[in-house]
Amino acid sequence: MNTIAPTVSVVIPSTLRPELHRAVASVICQSIGRHRIQLVIVVDKSSEEFSHTDLSQRLKLVPGDLLISTGGGMGGGHARQLGATQSVGQWVAYLDDDDEWEINKLKHQLEIEPGKERQAQAQIVSCQVIQRKPGSQTSSQSVPRYVIQDGQSIEDYLFRRRLPSIRRATMYTSTLLVSRDIVERVEWRTQLKRHQDWDWLIRASHEKNVRITQISMPLVTIWVGSHGSISASPDWRSSLSWAKDTSPSWRPSTASDFLAAQPLRYAIHARSVQGIVATVQAIIETRRFPHIRCVAIGLGGLLSRQHLERALLVMRGKK
């Protein structure tokens, strides 16, 4: 019996960094065929700041693709939500404008099917990545070291006993392929200043009949150390606020580990006594002592970002 081939809308939020052309090229050359892909480029600038026609031509957009302006200064979460809402594919994939896909990325992800007992389940399909730094000729080993297990909660996977290594548990937004019904049920919380990606993943995973799969194969290249990355800022307040709002539904040990590895690290990096005290108090309220790995990550706030990245590279092969 003939079936309709799945179609994928690829949402790329962008501030028109030069790397956007590389990201788009990695989508256009996907082995599933260009005819099965809708490109949705969401530019976080005013429409007066760029030529719509010129950019469409340079990116080789075709009829059916979308080039959208947010008006400027709205952020990545807003851009992803806007793009996903206006897309038409049966699946929605996300790609940051400084990352890129391997040629068979979508092919391998579309081959993941629920078992017969899971026919009704909606899906989020991720994969491993490799990390590279601009100007470097080398790349990391496959990241993460271990993929999420079937039935494991996303918060336990991401935060529990987190490795002090670049191979720690992670699920980059640029790896995600999401079935349409999840996109329609779960919106991005665009008002969040931090952890928008984790927030969306956790809320989506808690929806009814949602299954998360992570392929043990590096299908995406993540370019780390990009200019203007929010992850480089030591904003402990936003991180702690998000944890207090979100973690009551987590296991206490998971919450404790997250607090030690994230807001505590940011507070230490910012040299904020207030932040350190507030985060330690939140850890005490969980009544669980954080795992030593997460404490080590937290203490990494004593290092500069460059020194921390170097230390993580040294430890990348260690558990």
ZAFIBA-851938 format. One line per 4 residues: number of its first residue (from 1); for each residue y, x, z of N, C-alpha, C. Coordinates in steps of 0.02 Angstrom, whole numbers. Atoms other than C-alpha are relative to their C-alpha. Example, Ala and Ser with C-alpha at 12.3 -4.5 7.8 and 13.67 -1.06 7.14 Angstrom:
2
1 = -59,45,0,-225,615,390,60,45,0 | -59,-42,-3,-53,684,357,55,-39,37
% end
This chain:
319
1 = -59,42,0,0,0,0,62,44,0 | -61,-40,3,171,69,-47,44,-13,61 | -47,7,-55,293,101,93,67,31,-20 | -67,-27,13,479,135,92,8,66,37
5 = -8,-65,-31,516,317,127,56,-4,52 | -53,0,-50,615,344,288,63,33,-27 | -63,-31,18,798,382,262,34,26,63 | -31,-33,-58,897,496,376,75,7,-11
9 = -72,-13,0,1083,492,412,13,60,46 | -13,-61,-38,1142,664,469,74,0,20 | -68,3,-27,1296,655,581,22,69,21 | -27,-66,-15,1398,815,587,72,-6,24
13 = -69,-1,-24,1551,815,701,30,69,-15 | -29,-64,20,1674,950,648,75,3,13 | -72,-14,-2,1844,1027,677,18,43,-60 | -9,-37,62,1829,1106,504,-3,76,10
17 = 14,-71,-4,1766,1274,562,-32,23,-65 | 28,-25,63,1714,1386,417,-76,-10,-3 | 73,6,-1,1531,1370,472,-24,-69,-23 | 20,68,22,1532,1185,421,-36,3,-66
21 = 31,-4,66,1488,1234,242,-73,24,6 | 69,-24,-10,1334,1328,304,-44,-56,28 | 38,55,-30,1279,1179,410,-18,-52,-52 | 11,51,51,1300,1057,266,-50,24,-52
25 = 47,-27,49,1208,1171,146,-72,-3,25 | 68,2,-28,1059,1176,265,-28,-71,0 | 22,70,6,1052,985,257,-17,-17,-72 | 9,17,71,1071,971,69,-66,28,-27
29 = 61,-31,28,923,1088,39,-64,-21,37 | 60,22,-35,802,994,153,-55,-20,-48 | 56,9,46,630,982,76,-20,-73,-11 | 16,71,10,618,792,97,37,-28,-60
33 = -37,23,58,743,776,-46,69,-28,19 | -69,22,-13,930,745,-53,7,-75,-3 | -6,72,9,902,565,-107,-19,-39,63 | 20,34,-62,830,525,65,48,15,58
37 = -47,-21,-51,980,594,159,70,-27,-12 | -71,18,1,1150,521,198,37,49,46 | -42,-44,-40,1279,648,257,59,-39,27 | -57,33,-33,1406,583,382,40,55,36
41 = -42,-53,-29,1542,713,415,57,-34,36 | -53,31,-40,1658,661,557,48,56,21 | -49,-52,-12,1814,769,561,46,-21,58 | -41,16,-58,1901,772,729,71,26,-9
45 = -70,-16,16,2073,789,652,32,-61,-32 | -36,53,36,2206,676,581,-15,5,-74 | 15,0,72,2173,625,401,55,36,-40 | -54,-36,34,2341,706,357,-10,76,3
49 = 10,-72,-9,2274,877,410,-48,30,-51 | 45,-26,51,2150,893,267,-3,-47,-59 | 7,40,60,2120,833,91,-70,-29,-4 | 65,34,3,1980,705,87,-37,17,-64
53 = 31,-12,65,1947,731,-99,-23,73,-5 | 17,-71,5,1951,921,-90,-59,18,44 | 55,-16,-45,1837,930,62,-66,-31,-25 | 61,32,27,1712,806,-15,-30,42,-57
57 = 24,-40,56,1702,914,-171,-29,66,24 | 23,-66,-23,1684,1078,-76,-66,-6,38 | 62,10,-38,1545,1005,33,-55,-31,-44 | 48,28,48,1458,930,-121,-27,-68,24
61 = 20,67,-21,1456,754,-49,-12,-44,-61 | 19,45,54,1380,617,-157,13,-72,21 | -10,70,-18,1403,428,-167,-50,-22,54 | 41,20,-57,1337,353,-6,13,42,62
65 = -20,-41,-56,1392,499,101,66,-25,28 | -62,21,-32,1535,472,222,39,61,25 | -45,-49,-28,1685,580,268,52,-38,40 | -39,42,-45,1772,507,420,47,44,41
69 = -47,-32,-46,1926,558,520,3,-39,65 | -7,33,-65,1935,522,706,72,-14,19 | -70,3,-19,2123,537,709,22,62,37 | -16,-63,-32,2111,701,802,-6,0,76
73 = 2,-11,-72,2072,765,977,-45,-48,39 | 43,49,-34,1935,639,1018,-63,31,30 | 58,-34,-28,1793,762,1053,-65,-16,-37 | 63,5,36,1614,783,994,-38,-64,14
77 = 36,61,-16,1541,634,1085,27,-60,-38 | -31,55,38,1665,514,1006,-18,6,-74 | 16,-10,71,1633,592,835,-72,-20,-15 | 70,18,10,1444,573,854,-9,-76,2
81 = 6,72,-5,1461,392,909,29,-35,-61 | -31,29,59,1579,350,767,-43,9,-62 | 42,-14,58,1467,433,639,-65,-40,1 | 63,37,-6,1308,353,705,10,-74,-14
85 = -14,71,9,1388,180,706,9,-17,-73 | -14,15,70,1441,193,524,-56,22,-47 | 56,-23,42,1279,272,462,-47,-57,-16 | 44,54,22,1144,172,374,-74,19,1
89 = 69,-23,3,984,275,389,-45,-33,52 | 49,23,-49,825,218,475,-5,48,58 | -2,-52,-51,841,380,572,70,30,0 | -63,-36,-5,995,471,635,-15,69,29
93 = 6,-68,-24,998,660,654,69,28,14 | -64,-30,-18,1135,762,735,-2,75,-14 | -5,-72,14,1194,935,684,71,22,16 | -66,-29,-14,1339,1035,758,21,42,-60
97 = -23,-31,62,1448,1113,625,-6,76,-2 | 12,-72,2,1409,1292,677,-74,18,4 | 72,-12,-1,1220,1272,680,-29,-13,-70 | 31,14,65,1095,1259,536,-75,-14,8
101 = 69,21,-1,924,1189,496,-43,44,-46 | 49,-28,46,768,1267,423,-17,-52,-54 | 8,44,58,719,1193,255,-48,-59,13 | 50,53,-13,571,1091,324,12,-37,66
105 = -14,30,-66,657,1030,483,-14,-76,0 | 10,73,1,664,845,437,-71,-19,-20 | 69,14,22,494,850,350,-47,0,60 | 45,-4,-58,404,907,508,15,-54,51
109 = -16,50,-50,498,787,619,-20,-70,-22 | 18,66,25,467,635,509,-76,-9,-1 | 73,5,-2,280,674,514,-25,-18,69 | 20,19,-67,278,641,702,-3,-75,6
113 = 9,73,-6,207,468,727,-30,-16,68 | 32,21,-62,166,374,887,-73,-16,-12 | 70,21,6,-18,344,921,-4,-75,-8 | 8,72,12,-90,173,885,22,-42,59
117 = -19,38,-59,-59,121,1064,76,1,10 | -72,-7,-9,125,168,1041,38,-22,-62 | -30,22,63,163,79,878,71,-27,10 | -64,33,-11,311,-12,958,52,48,29
121 = -46,-45,-33,390,142,1034,53,28,-48 | -53,-35,35,558,208,976,-7,74,15 | 13,-72,-7,566,395,954,63,42,-1 | -47,-56,4,674,546,989,-43,61,-13
125 = 40,-58,19,603,699,902,45,61,0 | -37,-62,-4,666,873,945,-46,57,-25 | 39,-58,21,601,1049,911,25,62,37 | -24,-64,-25,616,1230,964,55,26,-47
129 = -52,-31,40,759,1338,901,-6,76,6 | -15,-71,-13,805,1519,878,75,6,11 | -70,-11,-14,970,1583,944,24,65,-33 | -30,-60,28,1084,1705,856,74,3,19
133 = -71,-10,-13,1255,1778,890,34,25,-64 | -36,-24,60,1384,1801,751,8,76,2 | -6,-72,6,1383,1981,691,-62,38,19 | 63,-32,-20,1208,2015,758,-53,-10,-54
137 = 53,4,50,1061,2052,644,-66,-24,31 | 61,20,-35,933,2000,775,4,-72,24 | 3,68,-27,878,1830,839,-47,-2,59 | 41,8,-59,794,1767,995,-72,-19,-19
141 = 66,32,8,613,1717,1018,10,-75,-1 | -5,73,2,575,1532,1005,25,-26,67 | -30,30,-58,679,1431,1127,-8,-76,-6 | 19,-26,-65,629,1347,1240,-70,30,0
145 = 67,-29,-8,475,1438,1304,-53,-55,1 | 46,57,-5,391,1272,1345,35,-63,-22 | -28,64,22,420,1105,1260,-17,-54,51 | 12,55,-46,426,940,1353,-70,-28,-10
149 = 67,29,2,257,864,1396,3,-76,-5 | 3,73,7,208,686,1354,0,-32,70 | -5,34,-64,259,575,1500,45,34,50 | -45,-36,-45,371,707,1581,71,-27,-7
153 = -68,25,4,544,643,1626,46,55,-28 | -44,-49,31,684,727,1530,39,39,52 | -37,-37,-52,780,770,1689,-43,51,36 | 45,-49,-30,628,854,1767,-11,59,-47
157 = 11,-53,50,598,950,1606,61,46,-4 | -60,-40,10,778,1009,1589,22,39,62 | -33,-27,-59,825,1046,1769,-47,26,54 | 45,-20,-55,671,1068,1881,-24,71,-11
161 = 22,-69,2,635,1251,1918,21,35,-65 | -28,-26,63,746,1302,1772,-5,76,-3 | 7,-72,8,711,1477,1705,67,34,-7 | -61,-40,9,849,1608,1723,-7,43,-62
165 = 15,-34,63,820,1654,1541,25,-44,-57 | -20,41,57,881,1600,1369,-57,-44,-25 | 58,40,21,705,1529,1346,-13,-59,47 | 6,56,-47,736,1400,1482,-7,-67,-38
169 = 8,66,29,699,1216,1451,67,-24,-28 | -61,25,31,825,1143,1331,-18,-46,-57 | 9,45,57,845,1011,1197,68,-9,-33 | -65,-1,33,992,1048,1085,12,-62,-42
173 = -17,58,40,1084,904,1003,-15,12,-74 | 12,-16,70,1066,993,835,-73,-5,-20 | 71,8,15,877,970,849,-21,-73,-5 | 22,69,-11,877,781,876,-5,-41,-63
177 = 10,52,50,806,653,756,-17,-64,39 | 3,59,-44,826,478,830,-10,-63,-42 | 11,63,36,758,310,772,59,-47,10 | -60,41,3,891,182,728,9,-45,61
181 = -7,48,-56,853,60,870,27,34,63 | -27,-35,-58,892,193,1001,75,11,-9 | -71,-9,14,1058,232,918,39,-63,13 | -34,64,-11,1101,48,925,1,-21,73
185 = 3,20,-71,1051,31,1108,40,46,45 | -30,-50,-45,1126,190,1181,60,33,-32 | -61,-31,25,1305,243,1151,15,65,38 | -24,-61,-33,1381,412,1189,56,-18,47
189 = -54,11,-48,1490,412,1345,56,50,-14 | -50,-46,27,1642,485,1262,52,22,51 | -50,-19,-50,1747,492,1421,-22,60,42 | 24,-56,-39,1637,627,1497,30,66,-26
193 = -27,-66,18,1714,801,1500,-55,52,-7 | 54,-49,1,1547,887,1521,-67,-37,0 | 70,23,-1,1359,860,1496,-10,-64,-41 | 9,59,41,1381,726,1361,-70,-2,-32
197 = 65,-3,34,1221,784,1273,-56,-19,49 | 51,15,-50,1114,782,1431,5,-73,21 | -10,69,-21,1190,616,1483,-30,-49,-50 | 27,46,50,1146,532,1318,-77,3,-1
201 = 73,-8,2,968,603,1318,-33,-36,59 | 30,30,-59,933,546,1496,4,-76,-3 | -6,73,5,1001,370,1469,-46,-28,-55 | 44,23,54,907,354,1304,-73,1,21
205 = 69,-6,-21,745,413,1383,-20,-55,49 | 14,52,-49,759,278,1517,-2,-70,-31 | 6,65,35,767,139,1387,-73,-18,-8 | 69,25,6,612,33,1364,-32,26,-65
209 = 41,-20,58,476,101,1248,30,58,-40 | -27,-59,34,561,266,1208,-46,60,14 | 41,-60,-7,456,421,1177,37,60,-26 | -31,-62,21,525,598,1168,-55,50,-18
213 = 47,-51,23,429,728,1068,39,63,-19 | -32,-63,18,475,912,1050,-51,44,-35 | 47,-39,40,390,1009,911,2,73,20 | 5,-71,-18,327,1183,957,8,43,-63
217 = -15,-37,62,409,1260,804,76,7,-5 | -73,-8,5,584,1335,784,26,-21,-69 | -22,30,62,665,1227,651,76,0,-6 | -73,0,-2,849,1253,697,24,69,23
221 = -33,-60,-24,960,1406,714,63,-21,38 | -58,14,-41,1085,1391,856,43,64,4 | -46,-57,-3,1235,1506,841,38,-4,66 | -29,1,-68,1290,1548,1019,64,40,2
225 = -62,-36,-9,1458,1606,1080,55,-21,-47 | -51,24,46,1561,1499,962,67,-9,36 | -67,6,-28,1749,1495,990,13,-71,22 | -19,66,-24,1809,1350,1097,-56,-40,30
229 = 57,37,-29,1638,1303,1167,17,-22,70 | -15,26,-66,1659,1190,1318,-47,29,52 | 48,-28,-47,1504,1269,1396,25,65,29 | -27,-63,-25,1608,1427,1419,50,-10,56
233 = -51,12,-51,1730,1342,1538,-32,-17,67 | 30,11,-66,1694,1343,1727,26,-64,34 | -24,65,-25,1732,1158,1754,-51,-30,49 | 49,23,-49,1635,1128,1914,11,-73,20
237 = -14,68,-20,1723,964,1953,-35,-51,-45 | 32,47,47,1662,875,1796,-76,1,7 | 72,-7,-7,1486,943,1819,-25,-33,64 | 20,30,-64,1476,892,2002,9,-75,0
241 = -11,72,5,1550,721,1967,-55,-34,-40 | 54,28,41,1421,690,1831,-65,-2,39 | 62,-3,-39,1279,745,1946,-1,-55,53 | -2,52,-53,1335,628,2086,-9,-70,-30
245 = 5,65,33,1347,484,1962,-69,-14,-28 | 62,8,37,1182,516,1875,-63,13,40 | 61,-25,-32,1060,602,1994,-32,-46,51 | 36,43,-48,1025,459,2118,-66,-27,-25
249 = 63,25,28,887,403,1999,-51,56,-10 | 45,-56,9,809,578,1993,-38,14,63 | 33,-26,-59,687,660,2110,49,46,37 | -47,-42,-38,784,745,2252,-5,74,-17
253 = 9,-71,16,710,915,2207,33,17,-67 | -32,-11,65,771,897,2028,76,1,7 | -72,1,-11,946,851,2086,23,64,34 | -18,-61,-35,950,1000,2204,1,60,-48
257 = 3,-55,48,897,1119,2065,58,-2,-49 | -57,6,47,1029,1050,1946,65,22,33 | -62,-17,-36,1167,1067,2076,8,76,8 | -3,-72,-9,1122,1249,2108,12,37,-65
261 = -3,-36,64,1106,1298,1926,63,-15,-40 | -57,19,42,1256,1206,1854,67,0,39 | -66,-1,-32,1406,1155,1963,11,58,47 | -10,-57,-44,1375,1293,2089,17,62,-40
265 = -16,-58,43,1374,1423,1950,71,-4,-25 | -68,7,24,1535,1353,1879,51,13,56 | -46,-9,-56,1617,1350,2051,5,74,19 | -1,-72,-16,1566,1530,2086,38,38,-54
269 = -35,-34,55,1627,1584,1914,75,-11,4 | -71,15,-7,1794,1498,1946,30,28,65 | -21,-26,-66,1801,1582,2118,33,-55,41 | -27,57,-36,1832,1410,2192,-38,-12,64
273 = 31,13,-64,1793,1399,2377,-12,-75,8 | 7,73,-3,1822,1212,2367,-61,-23,-39 | 57,20,41,1696,1196,2227,-67,21,30 | 62,-24,-31,1565,1302,2315,-19,-43,59
277 = 13,41,-59,1582,1203,2476,-23,-70,-20 | 18,68,22,1575,1035,2385,-70,-2,-30 | 66,0,32,1422,1084,2285,-55,13,52 | 49,-13,-52,1329,1157,2435,-11,-63,42
281 = 7,62,-37,1365,996,2529,-43,-51,-37 | 41,46,40,1291,895,2386,-73,22,-1 | 69,-24,-3,1136,1006,2388,-31,-18,67 | 25,17,-66,1117,979,2575,-18,-75,3
285 = 12,73,-2,1126,790,2547,-65,-19,-36 | 64,14,33,971,800,2434,-59,12,47 | 52,-18,-48,873,869,2583,-56,40,-32 | 47,-44,33,787,988,2465,35,67,-13
289 = -29,-65,15,815,1175,2449,-14,15,-73 | 12,-13,72,839,1224,2266,-48,58,-11 | 47,-53,17,708,1331,2182,37,66,-10 | -31,-66,3,743,1517,2186,26,16,-70
293 = -24,-11,68,759,1519,1996,69,-31,-10 | -64,35,8,901,1393,2004,54,32,42 | -48,-38,-41,985,1488,2145,23,62,-38 | -17,-59,39,977,1643,2034,49,-17,-56
297 = -46,21,53,1061,1548,1892,69,-14,30 | -64,14,-33,1194,1486,2013,38,63,16 | -32,-63,-17,1230,1661,2073,22,39,-62 | -23,-31,62,1249,1711,1892,73,-13,-14
301 = -72,12,6,1423,1639,1909,42,60,22 | -35,-61,-20,1469,1806,1986,13,46,-60 | -7,-41,59,1450,1883,1813,46,-33,-50 | -37,28,56,1564,1861,1664,-50,-31,-49
305 = 44,33,48,1494,1754,1523,-36,52,-43 | 31,-51,42,1463,1910,1417,-55,37,37 | 51,-35,-39,1369,1999,1557,-59,-46,14 | 55,48,-13,1270,1841,1597,-44,-8,-61
309 = 40,7,61,1216,1820,1415,-43,62,-11 | 38,-61,8,1163,2002,1411,-59,3,48 | 54,1,-50,1062,1979,1571,-55,-49,-21 | 49,49,21,977,1825,1501,-41,26,-59
313 = 37,-30,55,930,1918,1343,-52,49,25 | 47,-47,-29,848,2053,1448,-60,-36,30 | 52,37,-35,749,1921,1542,-36,-50,-46 | 23,54,42,705,1817,1389,-76,-6,-4
317 = 73,3,5,521,1863,1389,-33,-11,67 | 30,7,-66,498,1838,1575,-2,-74,21 | 4,67,-26,449,1681,1665,55,-10,52
% end
